Structures are given as structure tokens and as C-alpha cells.
Amino acid sequence: MNVIRIPKVIKFGKNALSEAEYPKNALVVTTAPPEVSAKWLARMKITDYLLFDKVEPEPSIETVQKVISEYKTKNLSAIIGLGGGSSQDVAKYSGSELKIPKILIPTTFGTGSEMTTYCVLKFEGKKKLLQDEKFLADMAVVDSYFLEGTPEAIVKNSVCDACAQATEGYDSKKGNEFTQTMCKAAFDVLYDAIMNNKPENYPYGSMLSGIGFGNASTTFGHALSYVFSNEGVPHGYSLSSCTTVAHRFNKSIFYEQFKEVMGKLKFDRLTLKAPLDQAADVVMTDRGHLDPNPLPVTKEDVMHLLQDIKDGKL
């Protein structure tokens, strides 16, 4: 039996942000400073809300605990994750613990987090992938409005993330015909958007990617990427090389096209401070990404690929 899980309501397209309705006394969580979030909130036309804007990039479980402690007595109607994956992950975990509806609004278009049951938080300084049906949004709102004014580096990292998730999701052993169809459709949209300079299509491609990989999983490329993320490298940037070499290792049908779009996006070579054997040990503990990988992975494989990344041999 196959099971597909998506948000109860998905609102997407031009003006979705301003046309959606938001409950009163909702808590908005975001990483954005007041001068930025104020514009977003005005666009939403939301009233009677609370704001927590202290979510850090790559958030920790301590941030979630702070949100829960500070707002558990406020009789919240919902929690709104307004931002990139970090804001959404905090909203997912906090909302599930507070047992209130979760509304997810991506302002970057890479993680597809608004569509998935995944949540990534740091525990004792290390990123950990969590998955539970309780993290699924009650409503997702996807609007390309946020692309305007977003720094080029953030857009580039985000679309790389979406490409990685779509292609890894297609290859995942947890997938099925539906997830492969969605992931292939997502990458086709993203490939065309990148190669033909159509960034307005990034949000749609990211949304499709989230539906696809969110019902399968990501794989080896993500496992490799976390050792770079733990050294402060932006997630999408780390995936540019990590998913490329992982696709080569897995003999993925996407290897050549993925390498082509990474070349178009012009990412710099990655560096790694940790010794290869120690970094490989970290990767090998990531069974959530390695177990669904289409091919088995050894520590020696990991060390070899990490060296290739450092050498720029993609």
C-alpha cells in the first residue's frame, strides 16, 4: 500500500499571500528583521497576531523550546512559519508540541518544507533530520512575491536545494510511481527555469519537489552535505557539489543534467576543515539519508567523494 501525505490546503500562485485568510491571535515565527517582516505581514493583510523574529539560520531545539515556553499560555489559534526552511521547521515542531494548526509560507523556494513531514533542527550543535506526520502543515501558501528583492545568493542556494531534493527523491528507495512522477515533473520545471532564465517558475518547481520527495526521502547527497553545513556552509551551496558526486556514484539518470544546472548557477568549490575520516564517520551515522539511497555506501566511498569535492572533481 502507498500513502501520500500533503497539507490539507495548498494555496499557490500570484497573490496567494494576500488572498489567503489567516486566523486571529496567530503566532508568526520568522528569521526576518522587523523592516523586512513588516512588509511581508502588510502584504498578508494579517491582523491581531504575535511575532517571534528570533529564529536563527539552522535553528536549534533550544529555539523551539523557547517558543513553546514563551507562548504556551497565549491561547494561540495557529502558528505561521514565515520564511525559509529554518522558520518553517521551528513552526512545525512548536506547532506540533502546542497542538495548534500550522500555516507554512515559504519566502525562499528550495526546501519544499511547506509540503513535507520533515523537520531539521540542531541538537548539541549537529543537524538532525526528523520525520513525523505531526509536522505536516494544515495550510501552505506559495507565492512568487518573495522573489523580488531576494539576494541572488539566497535564490541560487534555494533553487539548488530544490533540484537536489527532486532528483534525490526520484532515486530514493522509499519512493513509488507517484513520487517519481512528481519529482521528475519538479526537476523538469526547475531545469527549464534555470537554463532559460525563468526564476518566476522556481516556486512552482519547489512546491512540486516538496510533494514528491516529501513522500519519499532525500538520500546520499544530503548526507554528504551536512558535514559542510555543520561548518557554516549554506545548505543549498553544499548540495551543489554533494548531490552532484552522489548522483555520479549512484549512476543517477539526473547526473549530467544536475551537473549542467550547477554549472549554470556557478557555485564555488567547497572546502572542508574536518579530517576526511572524521567527516566520513559523521556521514555514516546518517541512516535517514543513507538507508533509502539506491546503492549501499561504505566509509571508504564517503572519504573518496569528500576528497573529490575538495579537489573539484565533480
Secondary structure, DSSP 8 states (H G I E B T S, - for coil): -------SEEEESTTHHHHS---TTEEEE-SS-HHHHHHHHHHHT--SEEEE----SS-BHHHHHHHHHHHTTS--SEEEEEESHHHHHHHHHHHHHHT--EEEEESSSSS-GGG-SEEEEEETTEEEEEE-GGGS-SEEEE-GGGGTT--HHHHHHHHHHHHHHHHHHHH-TT--HHHHHHHHHHHHHHHHHHHTT-GGGHHHHHHHHHHHHHTS---HHHHHHHHHHTTT--HHHHHHHHHHHHHHHHT-TTHHHHHHHHHHHT-------S-HHHHHHHHHT-HHHHTTSSS---HHHHHHHHHHHHHT--
